[in-house]
Amino acid sequence: MDGIKTRQAKTPPWKKKNPRKTHGKLTPAQREKAEARAKKAGRPYPNLIDNMWAAQH
């Protein structure tokens, strides 16, 4: 890769411990965004990464 740096997490999200309930449920709008992202990627329902993305945006 010519000068492109990628950031890799030390531990993947699915291997990390669940935070101490500092997060809440996705709002209906966030859920729609996660479902749309999953559908665009060809998945029938959102996965953990889609949900994390929707929670941040």
N, C-alpha and C positions, 0 to 999 in steps of 0.2 A: 504494500500500500504506500503510495507516494505521498508522504507527509500527512496522511490522514490518521488521526489518533482516535481510537475508539475507547470508550469508557466501559470497563467491565466490572461488575460488582464482585466482591470477594465471595459472597454466598448468594446463590439464586434465591428469589423471593419465596419459592415454595419450600425451601429448606430452612428458612428462618422461623423462629418462634413467633407465635401470634402476639402482637402488641397487647398491652393490658387495657383492652377496650377503649383505646383513645380514639377510635374511629367509630363512625356511625354507619347507618345503612345508606345506600345510594338513594338520591332523590329520583323521582320519576324521570326528570330530564337527563340525569346522569345515566340512568339505566337505559334510556333510549339511545344515548350516544354509544354506550358499550355494545348494545345489541346491533346498532348500525355498523360499528367497526367490525364486529364478528361476522356479520352477514357479508360485508365487503371482502373479507378475507376467506369467505367460503365455509365458515363454521356455522352450525345450526344455533348455537347459543354462545354467549360471551364466556371467556375463560378468566382466570385470575389477572392476567396481564391487561386484558380489555377493561376489567373493572378498576384496576389500579390507575390506568390511563384516564378513565372517565372521572374518577374521584379527584384527580389533579387538575383537570380542565374544566 
